[in-house]
Amino acid sequence: VIERANNSKHQQQSTSEEDSATTHGGAHDAMIGVVLIILQSILSVLQDLGEEIFMQATDFPATMMLGMEGLYGFCIGLVIYFTVGDQLRIEDIDSTMSMLSNNTKLRWW
């Protein structure tokens, strides 16, 4: 009975040490997440302010500006995707293209 109690106590101590190590890593990840959310919020506000200033200063249709913003974002995203996506291991572009060309259910064209 005493051996079981000692073994149980030892297992609880090792589990609590593992939990504290996991919690420390989780706290760091949570802090990075909070910082990213705050930065995104600030950038979103700056973008909205810039759009409002631009819309009031010019006689530009809102739908046209929205479409241009989407087109520019798409083009910049493609440039980033094809130039650094493979080097940063974000995406294996060759594998994606071969998968799209070989599987008709994955492509829309």
C-alpha positions as CSV (number, residue, x, y, z in Angstrom):
1,V,0.0,0.0,0.0
2,I,2.8,2.4,0.9
3,E,4.6,1.6,-2.4
4,R,1.4,2.4,-4.3
5,A,1.1,5.7,-2.5
6,N,4.7,6.6,-3.2
7,N,4.4,5.6,-6.9
8,S,1.2,7.7,-7.2
9,K,2.8,10.7,-5.6
10,H,5.8,10.4,-7.9
11,Q,3.5,10.2,-11.0
12,Q,1.6,13.3,-9.8
13,Q,4.8,15.2,-9.4
14,S,6.1,14.3,-12.8
15,T,2.7,15.2,-14.3
16,S,2.7,18.6,-12.6
17,E,6.2,19.3,-13.9
18,E,5.1,18.4,-17.5
19,D,2.0,20.6,-17.0
20,S,4.0,23.6,-15.9
21,A,6.3,23.2,-18.9
22,T,3.3,23.0,-21.2
23,T,1.7,26.0,-19.5
24,H,4.8,28.1,-19.9
25,G,4.9,27.4,-23.6
26,G,1.1,27.9,-23.8
27,A,1.5,31.3,-22.1
28,H,4.1,32.3,-24.6
29,D,1.9,31.3,-27.5
30,A,-1.0,33.1,-26.0
31,M,1.1,36.3,-25.6
32,I,2.1,36.1,-29.3
33,G,-1.6,35.6,-30.2
34,V,-2.6,38.7,-28.2
35,V,0.1,40.8,-29.7
36,L,-0.9,39.7,-33.2
37,I,-4.6,40.5,-32.5
38,I,-3.7,44.0,-31.2
39,L,-1.5,44.7,-34.2
40,Q,-4.2,43.5,-36.6
41,S,-6.7,45.8,-34.8
42,I,-4.5,48.8,-35.2
43,L,-3.8,48.1,-38.9
44,S,-7.5,47.6,-39.5
45,V,-8.3,51.0,-37.9
46,L,-5.6,52.7,-40.0
47,Q,-6.9,51.1,-43.2
48,D,-10.5,52.2,-42.4
49,L,-9.2,55.8,-41.7
50,G,-7.3,55.9,-44.9
51,E,-10.3,54.7,-46.9
52,E,-12.5,57.3,-45.3
53,I,-10.1,60.1,-45.9
54,F,-9.7,58.9,-49.5
55,M,-13.4,58.7,-50.1
56,Q,-14.1,62.2,-48.7
57,A,-11.2,63.8,-50.7
58,T,-12.1,62.3,-54.0
59,D,-15.2,61.6,-56.1
60,F,-14.5,57.8,-56.3
61,P,-17.3,55.2,-56.2
62,A,-17.2,53.1,-53.1
63,T,-17.7,49.8,-55.0
64,M,-14.9,50.7,-57.4
65,M,-12.6,51.3,-54.5
66,L,-13.6,48.0,-52.9
67,G,-13.0,46.2,-56.1
68,M,-9.6,47.9,-56.6
69,E,-8.6,47.0,-53.0
70,G,-9.5,43.4,-53.6
71,L,-7.6,43.3,-56.9
72,Y,-4.5,44.8,-55.5
73,G,-4.6,42.5,-52.5
74,F,-5.0,39.5,-54.8
75,C,-2.1,40.5,-57.0
76,I,0.2,41.2,-54.1
77,G,-0.8,37.9,-52.6
78,L,0.0,36.1,-55.8
79,V,3.4,37.7,-56.0
80,I,4.2,36.8,-52.4
81,Y,2.9,33.2,-53.0
82,F,4.9,32.5,-56.1
83,T,8.1,34.3,-55.0
84,V,8.7,33.3,-51.4
85,G,6.0,30.7,-50.7
86,D,8.3,27.8,-51.7
87,Q,11.4,29.1,-49.9
88,L,9.5,29.6,-46.6
89,R,7.8,26.2,-46.9
90,I,4.4,27.9,-46.8
91,E,3.3,25.8,-49.8
92,D,4.9,23.2,-52.2
93,I,3.9,25.0,-55.4
94,D,5.0,22.2,-57.7
95,S,2.9,19.7,-55.8
96,T,-0.1,21.9,-55.8
97,M,0.1,22.5,-59.6
98,S,0.5,18.8,-60.3
99,M,-2.4,18.0,-58.0
100,L,-4.6,20.5,-59.7
101,S,-3.6,19.3,-63.2
102,N,-4.2,15.6,-62.4
103,N,-7.5,15.8,-60.4
104,T,-10.4,17.3,-62.3
105,K,-12.6,17.6,-59.1
106,L,-10.1,20.1,-57.5
107,R,-10.1,22.6,-60.3
108,W,-12.9,24.8,-61.7
109,W,-11.6,25.3,-65.2
